[in-house]
């Protein structure tokens, strides 16, 4: 039922989607066609009016303004005829599409709208044929330059053009009504699908309730009886039996349960007798194992005390060796650190020498830079002198230009620009001179700092040499101490080897004693387990009543 419901829902949704796709594809196609038809209809009206206006302007002789003249009349007429052909083709396509879509309509309302659209398009096509004939007559009047006929025919064509546009708009209205009818039909299909699915779901729920009731009657109630019988058997009552009324699975289960209970009853009787014998044998084994365990425990205690004493001696020797090894490792690490310190001090001395050499080189470069700045200062003095002379020359040129009057005005402008450039050059040289002064002071400070760095590098080199000698002495003493500790560890290791041999012998004796004691305890534990098992079996056998 659920699979059928799913397939039905998919089919209904597919139908709704197919109807929607058909409406959208067809109606949108015709909507675009009608929009193009309206645009072309307006275009032929504009072309005709432009042709009439151009004709009347030319006939009045008002050709002085080229802007009033459009394209040639013949070219406008050709454009009008091409657009008219497009309008006629669009109307034919609209009629053909309405005829094709009518048999495919999803409702009677849409079929009626397709017929209405066909009639509207056919009427519009006939009306357009009349308009085209009148327009051709207008163009013929233009060709023979009949002004009165052109004016009268143009007025009539304006009215006809407006009526044609109304019919085209009416065609679009019919298409909109058809689209609305399609939407209503799709809504009806969706509502019908929803109602059908709800009804199918309700039917499936009712069937599920009926099947559940039948299962409860045929299976659940008999199973309750079987469970009550099993509970009684679990409580120890083996006297009851089930009645098998049918040959189905529940009947076979009842028969098998009866056979199982009969077997359990026989097993309980046999188990009670065997358990009594097992309990007596386990008690005898446990008494013998307890006597043997007491003897083994005394022997194991003596061996354990001797082993503990030797273990303490071994532990003390191991601690001595461990401490000595730690001291040697510390001494070796200290020696290694000292050697690393020697290398670090040596590297530091080399770095001090490199720093001193670099500082001396920097000092030489700074002195050379100071000499170059002095040369730049001389150049700036020369530039300043040139700017002052230029300033004086510009002043003289201005005086001469003023004396020359109007003829010297342009020269006065040049003289003013030269004076301005001379002032700017003088101001720039003043700024550069100030900057060079600051650079010179910075160079002097750098020279003093470099000399101080060279002195400090030399002092650091002397201190690092002293540190290197001290670390060498400490390293030598640490290596001597390490050799002494290694000799102590060798003696302790020899003593430890002897103690370990004695411990090995005692360990073998202790392991043998432990194995004997463990075996005795296992025998005692096994006998106790047998006794407990026998008692449990007897208690279990007493549970079942038969």
PLY file of the C-alpha trace (Angstrom):
ply
format ascii 1.0
element vertex 546
property float x
property float y
property float z
element edge 545
property int vertex1
property int vertex2
end_header
0.00 0.00 0.00
2.81 2.40 0.88
4.66 1.62 -2.39
1.44 2.14 -4.36
0.85 5.40 -2.48
4.35 6.62 -3.32
4.01 5.71 -7.00
0.61 7.43 -7.17
1.97 10.58 -5.51
4.91 10.66 -7.94
2.56 10.24 -10.94
0.27 13.01 -9.68
3.18 15.37 -9.02
4.57 14.54 -12.47
1.21 15.38 -14.03
1.06 18.70 -12.19
4.63 19.51 -13.19
4.03 18.52 -16.81
0.92 20.71 -16.94
2.84 23.62 -15.40
5.75 23.21 -17.84
3.33 23.09 -20.78
1.53 26.23 -19.64
4.77 28.13 -19.03
6.43 27.03 -22.28
3.43 27.69 -24.54
2.07 30.83 -22.92
5.48 32.46 -22.56
6.27 31.67 -26.19
3.06 33.34 -27.37
3.54 36.22 -24.89
6.92 37.00 -26.47
5.35 36.64 -29.92
2.55 39.10 -29.04
5.08 41.54 -27.51
7.11 41.45 -30.74
3.86 41.88 -32.70
2.94 44.99 -30.68
6.44 46.46 -31.12
6.39 45.85 -34.88
2.88 47.33 -35.12
4.03 50.51 -33.40
7.13 50.54 -35.60
5.12 50.52 -38.88
3.02 53.42 -37.54
6.16 55.42 -36.72
7.71 54.65 -40.11
4.55 55.73 -41.92
4.30 58.98 -39.95
7.98 59.74 -40.56
7.50 59.18 -44.28
4.48 61.54 -44.35
6.34 64.21 -42.35
9.38 64.02 -44.64
7.11 64.25 -47.71
5.24 67.29 -46.41
8.47 69.06 -45.41
9.97 68.46 -48.83
6.78 69.61 -50.56
6.69 72.88 -48.59
10.25 73.50 -49.71
11.54 73.89 -46.11
14.86 72.18 -46.81
17.16 74.80 -45.35
17.46 72.84 -42.09
18.96 69.36 -42.81
17.72 68.15 -39.42
14.12 68.34 -40.70
14.87 65.85 -43.47
14.85 62.15 -42.62
15.75 59.19 -44.77
14.66 59.11 -48.41
10.98 58.26 -48.92
11.79 55.10 -50.87
14.06 53.77 -48.11
11.42 54.47 -45.44
8.80 52.65 -47.57
11.07 49.60 -47.88
11.63 49.56 -44.10
7.85 49.83 -43.58
7.18 46.89 -45.91
9.82 44.72 -44.16
8.30 45.46 -40.74
4.81 44.81 -42.15
6.01 41.41 -43.37
7.21 40.67 -39.83
3.81 41.66 -38.41
2.02 39.44 -40.92
4.35 36.51 -40.15
3.79 36.98 -36.39
0.01 36.95 -36.85
0.22 33.75 -38.91
2.44 32.13 -36.28
-0.01 33.19 -33.55
-2.96 31.67 -35.46
-1.02 28.47 -36.13
0.07 28.11 -32.50
-3.50 28.66 -31.21
-4.75 25.93 -33.56
-1.98 23.53 -32.47
-2.42 24.13 -28.71
-6.24 23.77 -28.67
-6.24 19.90 -28.80
-3.50 19.82 -26.11
-5.44 21.98 -23.62
-5.63 20.59 -20.06
-9.11 21.99 -19.48
-12.19 23.05 -21.44
-11.67 26.64 -20.33
-8.17 26.74 -21.85
-9.47 25.09 -25.06
-12.11 27.82 -25.29
-9.45 30.49 -24.72
-7.28 28.98 -27.46
-10.28 29.19 -29.86
-10.93 32.74 -28.73
-7.26 33.62 -29.28
-7.42 32.04 -32.76
-10.48 34.10 -33.66
-8.93 37.28 -32.23
-5.69 36.70 -34.15
-7.61 35.90 -37.39
-9.65 39.09 -37.04
-6.48 41.09 -36.32
-4.77 39.59 -39.39
-7.71 40.58 -41.61
-7.72 44.07 -40.11
-3.97 44.34 -40.70
-4.45 43.32 -44.36
-6.87 46.24 -44.74
-4.41 48.61 -43.03
-1.61 47.46 -45.30
-3.67 48.12 -48.42
-4.48 51.62 -47.18
-0.82 52.24 -46.37
0.24 51.10 -49.85
-2.28 53.56 -51.28
-0.74 56.27 -49.09
2.76 55.48 -50.36
1.40 55.58 -53.93
0.00 59.06 -53.25
3.40 60.07 -51.88
5.03 58.75 -55.02
2.79 60.95 -57.27
3.15 63.86 -54.77
-0.61 64.15 -54.11
-0.49 66.23 -50.92
-4.24 66.35 -50.27
-4.62 62.60 -50.72
-1.63 61.95 -48.44
-3.07 64.12 -45.67
-6.54 62.54 -45.83
-5.25 58.98 -46.07
-2.77 59.61 -43.22
-5.58 60.75 -40.89
-7.58 57.63 -41.73
-4.52 55.41 -41.22
-3.89 56.95 -37.79
-7.33 55.79 -36.68
-6.82 52.37 -38.26
-3.41 52.10 -36.58
-4.95 52.81 -33.16
-7.65 50.21 -33.76
-4.98 47.64 -34.75
-3.05 48.28 -31.55
-6.26 47.79 -29.55
-6.79 44.42 -31.24
-3.20 43.40 -30.50
-3.70 44.40 -26.87
-6.95 42.39 -26.89
-4.97 39.37 -28.09
-2.59 39.81 -25.13
-5.59 40.02 -22.79
-6.95 36.72 -24.12
-3.53 35.12 -23.54
-3.44 36.46 -19.96
-6.91 34.96 -19.34
-5.67 31.67 -20.75
-2.62 31.73 -18.46
-4.88 32.36 -15.44
-7.11 29.44 -16.53
-4.01 27.22 -16.68
-2.98 28.22 -13.19
-6.45 27.38 -11.90
-6.32 23.97 -13.61
-2.91 23.20 -12.07
-4.25 24.20 -8.65
-7.20 21.83 -9.19
-4.81 18.98 -10.13
-2.69 19.63 -7.05
-5.73 19.77 -4.78
-7.08 16.54 -6.28
-3.68 14.86 -5.78
-3.51 16.05 -2.17
-7.02 14.72 -1.44
-6.22 11.36 -3.08
-3.03 11.02 -1.03
-4.88 11.83 2.20
-7.52 9.18 1.41
-4.87 6.58 0.59
-3.02 7.35 3.85
-6.24 6.98 5.83
-6.90 3.61 4.15
-3.35 2.44 4.96
-3.76 3.45 8.62
-7.06 1.54 8.90
-5.50 -1.56 7.33
-2.55 -1.33 9.73
-4.92 -1.18 12.73
-6.87 -4.21 11.44
-3.70 -6.24 10.85
-2.40 -5.32 14.32
-5.63 -6.55 15.93
-5.48 -9.83 14.00
-1.84 -10.40 14.99
-2.65 -9.68 18.65
-5.50 -12.21 18.56
-3.63 -14.96 16.70
-0.12 -14.58 18.17
0.14 -12.34 21.25
-2.46 -14.05 23.46
-1.05 -17.59 22.91
2.42 -16.23 23.58
1.24 -14.81 26.91
0.18 -18.33 27.96
3.58 -19.73 26.93
5.39 -16.99 28.89
3.38 -17.73 32.06
4.32 -21.47 31.74
8.01 -20.56 31.23
7.91 -18.32 34.34
6.59 -21.22 36.43
9.34 -23.50 35.10
11.94 -20.84 35.94
10.63 -20.77 39.53
11.20 -24.56 39.81
7.73 -25.96 39.11
8.21 -28.90 36.71
4.84 -30.49 37.39
2.77 -28.51 34.86
2.24 -29.17 31.12
1.01 -27.09 28.14
-1.96 -28.00 25.92
-1.15 -27.90 22.19
-4.38 -27.23 20.25
-2.94 -26.34 16.81
-0.20 -27.47 14.49
1.27 -24.02 13.81
4.51 -22.60 15.21
2.98 -21.84 18.62
1.58 -25.40 18.87
4.98 -26.90 17.98
6.63 -24.60 20.54
4.23 -25.84 23.26
5.04 -29.48 22.40
8.80 -28.79 22.54
8.44 -26.99 25.87
6.59 -30.01 27.36
9.39 -32.33 26.20
12.01 -29.97 27.67
10.26 -29.82 31.07
10.04 -33.64 31.18
13.78 -33.89 30.50
14.54 -31.31 33.21
12.50 -33.36 35.71
14.53 -36.52 34.99
17.77 -34.52 35.15
16.86 -33.11 38.59
16.33 -36.57 40.06
19.63 -37.91 38.66
21.52 -34.78 39.73
20.38 -35.02 43.36
21.90 -38.53 43.81
25.20 -37.67 42.06
25.60 -34.49 44.08
25.46 -36.31 47.41
28.35 -38.62 46.37
30.40 -35.69 45.07
30.01 -33.76 48.34
31.44 -36.64 50.45
34.51 -37.08 48.18
35.27 -33.35 48.16
35.27 -33.20 51.97
37.93 -35.97 52.20
40.22 -34.28 49.58
39.99 -30.93 51.37
41.10 -32.37 54.75
44.22 -34.00 53.21
45.18 -30.84 51.30
44.97 -28.72 54.46
47.49 -30.93 56.31
50.00 -30.78 53.40
49.60 -26.99 53.07
50.54 -26.42 56.73
53.87 -28.26 56.30
54.80 -26.43 53.11
54.02 -23.04 54.66
56.56 -23.58 57.48
59.33 -24.43 54.96
58.48 -21.48 52.77
58.60 -19.06 55.74
62.24 -20.01 56.56
63.36 -19.62 52.95
61.49 -16.34 52.66
63.28 -14.86 55.72
66.75 -15.77 54.35
65.88 -14.36 50.91
64.64 -11.12 52.48
67.99 -10.60 54.27
69.99 -11.17 51.06
67.59 -8.96 49.15
68.30 -6.07 51.54
72.07 -6.54 51.03
71.58 -6.61 47.21
69.37 -3.51 47.33
71.97 -1.61 49.38
74.76 -2.52 46.94
72.60 -1.51 43.98
71.91 1.87 45.59
75.66 2.42 46.14
76.39 1.58 42.50
73.53 3.75 41.32
74.72 6.73 43.37
78.29 6.31 42.10
77.02 6.04 38.50
74.99 9.22 38.98
78.08 11.02 40.36
80.13 9.90 37.33
77.36 10.96 34.94
77.19 14.38 36.67
80.96 14.74 36.49
81.01 13.76 32.80
78.18 16.20 32.08
80.10 18.92 33.96
83.24 18.14 31.95
81.23 18.24 28.74
79.74 21.58 29.80
83.23 22.90 30.57
84.46 21.87 27.13
81.44 23.58 25.58
82.25 26.65 27.68
85.82 26.60 26.34
84.51 26.50 22.79
82.02 29.27 23.57
84.79 31.46 25.11
87.03 30.79 22.10
84.19 31.74 19.74
83.57 34.87 21.82
87.25 35.90 21.52
87.11 35.41 17.76
83.88 37.42 17.59
85.54 40.22 19.65
88.43 40.36 17.17
85.99 40.47 14.24
83.98 43.24 15.95
87.16 45.27 16.55
88.24 44.89 12.90
84.76 45.85 11.66
84.69 48.87 14.00
88.05 50.05 12.65
86.77 49.61 9.08
83.59 51.56 9.95
85.72 54.34 11.43
87.71 54.56 8.18
84.51 54.70 6.12
83.10 57.43 8.37
86.26 59.56 7.93
86.01 59.11 4.15
82.33 60.10 4.32
83.27 63.25 6.30
85.70 64.29 3.58
83.02 63.78 0.92
80.54 65.92 2.88
83.14 68.68 2.99
83.35 68.46 -0.81
79.56 68.67 -1.05
79.69 71.81 1.12
82.07 73.44 -1.32
79.74 72.58 -4.20
76.81 74.11 -2.30
78.79 77.33 -1.80
79.33 77.48 -5.57
75.61 76.89 -6.23
74.69 79.60 -3.71
77.04 82.07 -5.43
75.45 81.21 -8.82
71.94 81.76 -7.40
72.92 85.17 -6.00
74.37 86.21 -9.37
71.24 84.93 -11.12
69.12 86.95 -8.70
71.13 90.09 -9.50
70.92 89.36 -13.23
67.14 88.90 -13.00
66.86 92.22 -11.14
68.77 94.01 -13.88
66.66 92.32 -16.56
63.50 93.49 -14.81
64.77 97.04 -14.74
65.61 96.90 -18.45
62.18 95.37 -19.24
60.44 98.14 -17.31
62.37 100.71 -19.27
61.39 99.04 -22.56
57.66 99.41 -21.82
55.15 97.21 -23.66
57.80 95.60 -25.87
59.67 94.35 -22.82
56.65 92.89 -20.97
57.38 89.31 -22.00
61.01 89.77 -21.06
59.88 91.07 -17.68
57.93 87.83 -17.13
61.03 85.79 -17.93
63.09 87.96 -15.58
60.50 87.43 -12.82
60.64 83.65 -13.30
64.47 83.74 -13.19
64.35 85.74 -9.95
61.90 83.22 -8.48
64.11 80.28 -9.50
67.17 82.04 -8.05
65.34 82.56 -4.72
64.26 78.92 -4.65
67.81 77.73 -5.42
69.18 79.94 -2.64
66.60 78.62 -0.15
67.36 75.02 -1.21
71.11 75.51 -0.76
70.42 76.88 2.72
68.43 73.77 3.59
71.11 71.46 2.15
73.78 73.34 4.12
71.78 72.76 7.33
71.35 69.08 6.52
75.09 68.72 5.79
75.85 70.32 9.14
73.67 67.75 10.90
75.31 64.93 8.89
78.79 66.25 9.89
77.82 66.30 13.57
76.40 62.76 13.27
79.63 61.58 11.61
81.72 63.04 14.44
79.52 61.30 17.01
79.80 58.00 15.09
83.60 58.28 15.04
83.72 58.71 18.84
81.29 55.81 19.37
83.31 53.57 17.02
86.54 54.31 18.90
84.78 53.51 22.19
83.48 50.20 20.68
87.04 49.25 19.62
88.30 49.86 23.17
85.47 47.83 24.71
86.07 44.97 22.26
89.73 44.83 23.29
88.77 44.77 27.00
86.20 41.98 26.34
88.90 39.97 24.52
91.18 40.17 27.57
88.38 39.06 29.95
87.44 36.12 27.69
91.08 34.95 27.66
91.11 34.91 31.49
87.80 33.00 31.56
89.14 30.43 29.10
92.17 29.64 31.32
89.95 29.24 34.41
87.56 26.85 32.65
90.50 24.72 31.41
91.71 24.23 35.01
88.19 23.26 36.22
87.83 20.73 33.39
91.10 19.00 34.27
90.10 18.60 37.95
86.66 17.21 37.03
88.20 14.56 34.75
90.54 13.42 37.59
87.56 13.03 39.95
85.68 11.01 37.31
88.51 8.48 37.02
88.56 7.95 40.83
84.78 7.29 40.93
85.06 4.80 38.07
87.55 2.74 40.12
85.10 2.75 43.10
82.27 1.54 40.86
84.37 -1.34 39.51
85.01 -2.65 43.07
81.33 -2.31 44.00
80.29 -4.20 40.86
82.52 -7.17 41.74
80.95 -7.37 45.23
77.46 -7.09 43.72
78.12 -10.03 41.36
78.92 -12.32 44.32
75.77 -11.27 46.16
73.68 -11.86 43.03
74.98 -15.46 42.74
73.86 -16.17 46.33
70.49 -14.52 45.60
70.06 -16.71 42.54
70.41 -19.87 44.61
67.99 -18.60 47.26
65.57 -17.55 44.51
65.53 -21.08 43.09
64.78 -22.50 46.54
62.04 -19.93 47.11
60.46 -20.59 43.71
60.37 -24.32 44.43
58.74 -23.65 47.79
56.26 -21.27 46.20
55.35 -23.80 43.54
54.80 -26.48 46.15
52.71 -24.15 48.32
50.76 -22.93 45.28
50.03 -26.50 44.21
48.82 -27.35 47.71
46.62 -24.25 47.83
45.21 -25.12 44.41
44.33 -28.62 45.62
42.72 -27.16 48.73
40.87 -24.53 46.64
39.71 -27.18 44.17
38.39 -29.34 46.98
36.60 -26.33 48.50
35.13 -25.50 45.08
33.96 -29.09 44.72
32.28 -28.89 48.10
30.59 -25.60 47.21
29.57 -26.99 43.81
28.08 -30.08 45.41
26.12 -27.96 47.86
24.93 -25.66 45.04
23.83 -28.64 42.96
21.92 -30.04 45.87
20.23 -26.65 46.44
19.42 -26.45 42.73
17.99 -29.94 42.70
15.80 -29.06 45.68
14.30 -26.12 43.70
12.57 -28.32 41.14
9.33 -29.91 42.10
8.18 -32.94 40.08
0 1
1 2
2 3
3 4
4 5
5 6
6 7
7 8
8 9
9 10
10 11
11 12
12 13
13 14
14 15
15 16
16 17
17 18
18 19
19 20
20 21
21 22
22 23
23 24
24 25
25 26
26 27
27 28
28 29
29 30
30 31
31 32
32 33
33 34
34 35
35 36
36 37
37 38
38 39
39 40
40 41
41 42
42 43
43 44
44 45
45 46
46 47
47 48
48 49
49 50
50 51
51 52
52 53
53 54
54 55
55 56
56 57
57 58
58 59
59 60
60 61
61 62
62 63
63 64
64 65
65 66
66 67
67 68
68 69
69 70
70 71
71 72
72 73
73 74
74 75
75 76
76 77
77 78
78 79
79 80
80 81
81 82
82 83
83 84
84 85
85 86
86 87
87 88
88 89
89 90
90 91
91 92
92 93
93 94
94 95
95 96
96 97
97 98
98 99
99 100
100 101
101 102
102 103
103 104
104 105
105 106
106 107
107 108
108 109
109 110
110 111
111 112
112 113
113 114
114 115
115 116
116 117
117 118
118 119
119 120
120 121
121 122
122 123
123 124
124 125
125 126
126 127
127 128
128 129
129 130
130 131
131 132
132 133
133 134
134 135
135 136
136 137
137 138
138 139
139 140
140 141
141 142
142 143
143 144
144 145
145 146
146 147
147 148
148 149
149 150
150 151
151 152
152 153
153 154
154 155
155 156
156 157
157 158
158 159
159 160
160 161
161 162
162 163
163 164
164 165
165 166
166 167
167 168
168 169
169 170
170 171
171 172
172 173
173 174
174 175
175 176
176 177
177 178
178 179
179 180
180 181
181 182
182 183
183 184
184 185
185 186
186 187
187 188
188 189
189 190
190 191
191 192
192 193
193 194
194 195
195 196
196 197
197 198
198 199
199 200
200 201
201 202
202 203
203 204
204 205
205 206
206 207
207 208
208 209
209 210
210 211
211 212
212 213
213 214
214 215
215 216
216 217
217 218
218 219
219 220
220 221
221 222
222 223
223 224
224 225
225 226
226 227
227 228
228 229
229 230
230 231
231 232
232 233
233 234
234 235
235 236
236 237
237 238
238 239
239 240
240 241
241 242
242 243
243 244
244 245
245 246
246 247
247 248
248 249
249 250
250 251
251 252
252 253
253 254
254 255
255 256
256 257
257 258
258 259
259 260
260 261
261 262
262 263
263 264
264 265
265 266
266 267
267 268
268 269
269 270
270 271
271 272
272 273
273 274
274 275
275 276
276 277
277 278
278 279
279 280
280 281
281 282
282 283
283 284
284 285
285 286
286 287
287 288
288 289
289 290
290 291
291 292
292 293
293 294
294 295
295 296
296 297
297 298
298 299
299 300
300 301
301 302
302 303
303 304
304 305
305 306
306 307
307 308
308 309
309 310
310 311
311 312
312 313
313 314
314 315
315 316
316 317
317 318
318 319
319 320
320 321
321 322
322 323
323 324
324 325
325 326
326 327
327 328
328 329
329 330
330 331
331 332
332 333
333 334
334 335
335 336
336 337
337 338
338 339
339 340
340 341
341 342
342 343
343 344
344 345
345 346
346 347
347 348
348 349
349 350
350 351
351 352
352 353
353 354
354 355
355 356
356 357
357 358
358 359
359 360
360 361
361 362
362 363
363 364
364 365
365 366
366 367
367 368
368 369
369 370
370 371
371 372
372 373
373 374
374 375
375 376
376 377
377 378
378 379
379 380
380 381
381 382
382 383
383 384
384 385
385 386
386 387
387 388
388 389
389 390
390 391
391 392
392 393
393 394
394 395
395 396
396 397
397 398
398 399
399 400
400 401
401 402
402 403
403 404
404 405
405 406
406 407
407 408
408 409
409 410
410 411
411 412
412 413
413 414
414 415
415 416
416 417
417 418
418 419
419 420
420 421
421 422
422 423
423 424
424 425
425 426
426 427
427 428
428 429
429 430
430 431
431 432
432 433
433 434
434 435
435 436
436 437
437 438
438 439
439 440
440 441
441 442
442 443
443 444
444 445
445 446
446 447
447 448
448 449
449 450
450 451
451 452
452 453
453 454
454 455
455 456
456 457
457 458
458 459
459 460
460 461
461 462
462 463
463 464
464 465
465 466
466 467
467 468
468 469
469 470
470 471
471 472
472 473
473 474
474 475
475 476
476 477
477 478
478 479
479 480
480 481
481 482
482 483
483 484
484 485
485 486
486 487
487 488
488 489
489 490
490 491
491 492
492 493
493 494
494 495
495 496
496 497
497 498
498 499
499 500
500 501
501 502
502 503
503 504
504 505
505 506
506 507
507 508
508 509
509 510
510 511
511 512
512 513
513 514
514 515
515 516
516 517
517 518
518 519
519 520
520 521
521 522
522 523
523 524
524 525
525 526
526 527
527 528
528 529
529 530
530 531
531 532
532 533
533 534
534 535
535 536
536 537
537 538
538 539
539 540
540 541
541 542
542 543
543 544
544 545
